[in-house]
Amino acid sequence: MFTAMGGLFVALVCFDMGIKQYIEAVFKEGEERETIIDRVVLRKVYNKGFLLNALQEHPKIVKRVSAGTGAGVVLYDIWLFMKNGHLLKKLGMVLLSAGAASNIYDRLSRGKVIDYIGVQSRYKFFSRLTANLADMYAVIGAVLTQLGT
């Protein structure tokens, strides 16, 4: 089971990072393109901070907190995967860890996270929100981890 979870982790991280690399290479910053799914758009947005660009003016803090949090997640994963059972919790942590790893890699190597999934809405606030698959992995992973408790 550990091998399957490790493979899933690697696949998820690589898939998100591959999309980020495509967006980085093909899109101009702020460019937006419609997708097949109604109201979902691909766009290139840089996030230099945390959620909603929080602390973007303090990149050293963002990098340090991200690295520290990532180290904590790795330690928790090691502890969790040494235990028997807890399949749903382990699956949740694989998703959460994959999301964290992809975004932490961006923050540490690029100084910013590439976000690329947006929605079209009549509400300006929602139309400006942009995320990436790593964000979705982390949210779904957190929910599964809690359900597995």
N, C-alpha and C positions, 0 to 999 in steps of 0.2 A: 504494500500500500504506500509506503514511503516513497518508492520510486515513481509511482503514478502521480502522487501529489507533487513531487519535485518536477516531473515532466510537465504537469499542468501549470505550475508556477513559471517555468521557463517559457512555455508557449504563450501564456498571457502577457508576460513582460515583453517578449519579442514582438508579439502582434501589435501592442500599443506603441512600442518604440518604432516599429516599422511604419506605422501610420504617421507618427510624429515626423519621422524623417521625410516621408513623402510630402506632407504638408509643408515642412520647412523648405524643401527643394522646389516645389511646384507653385505654391501660393505666395502672393505678396502679403505683407502684414496688413491685416484688416480686410483682405479680400474674402468674399463670401460667394459660395456656389450652392445652388439648390441640389438636393439629393432626391432619390426616388421616393423616399418617405415624405408625406405631406407635412409641411411646416418645419422639417428638420433640415438644417443647412450645415455645410462644412465651411469653416472660416478659420483663418489663422490669427490667433490672439496670443500674445505673450503675457504670462502672469509672473511677475517678479517677486510676488509676496506669497502669502498664504491665501486661504479662501477669500474671494472678492478683493484680491490684491492687498490684504492687510499686511502692514509692515513692509511694503515694497520699498520704502525709503531707507530701510535698514537691512541691506542684503547679507551682511555678516551674521546678524541675528537669525535671519531666515535659514541660512546655510547651516549654522551650528545647531539650531533647534531641529532641523530636518535630519541631520546626521545623528544626533542624539536619540531622536525618536526612532529612527531606522534601526539603530543598535538595540534599542529596547525591544522592538518588534522581533528582531532576530533572536534575542535571548528568550523571549516568551515562546517563540516558535520551537526552539530547541527543547525547552521544558515541556511544552504541550506534546510534541511528537515523541517524546520518550514515554508518555503515558499510554496505556491501553485504552481502546475505545474512543469515544468522543469524536466520531467521524464527522458529524455536521459542524462541530466547532473547528475541527482541523481543516475542513473544506473552506469554511469562512475565513480562517486565518491565511490560507493559501491565497484566496482572492484579495484579502486586505493587504497582505504582504506584497503581492505582485503589483497592486496599485501604488503602494508606498514606494517600492523599489524603482518603478519607472519614473515617478515624479521626483524622487530624491536624486536619481541619476541626472535628470534634467537640471535640477537646481544646482547640483554640485559641478556638473560639467559645462553647462551653458549659462548658468546664472539666472535662468528663467525656465518656466514650464511652458511647453507648447500646448495650448488648448485648441480644439478643433470642432467640437460638436455644439451647435447652437440651435435655437428654435426661433421661429417667427411668431410673434404674438402682437396683439394690439396694445399690450402693455409694454412700454419702453424698458422697464426694469428687466422683465423676463426675456425680452429680445436681445438684451446686452449680455446675458449670462452665457458663458461658454465653458465647456468642460472637455474632458477627454475620457477615453475608456478606462484609464487608470483610476480616475475619480469614481467612475461607476463601479469598478472592481472593489474599491475600498468601501463604498457605501453598502453594496450587496454583501461583501465579506463581513462587515461589522454587524449587519442584521443576522446573517447566518451564525456568526460566532455567538451572538446573544441568544438566539433560538437554541443553539446547541448546549447551552449552559444548564 
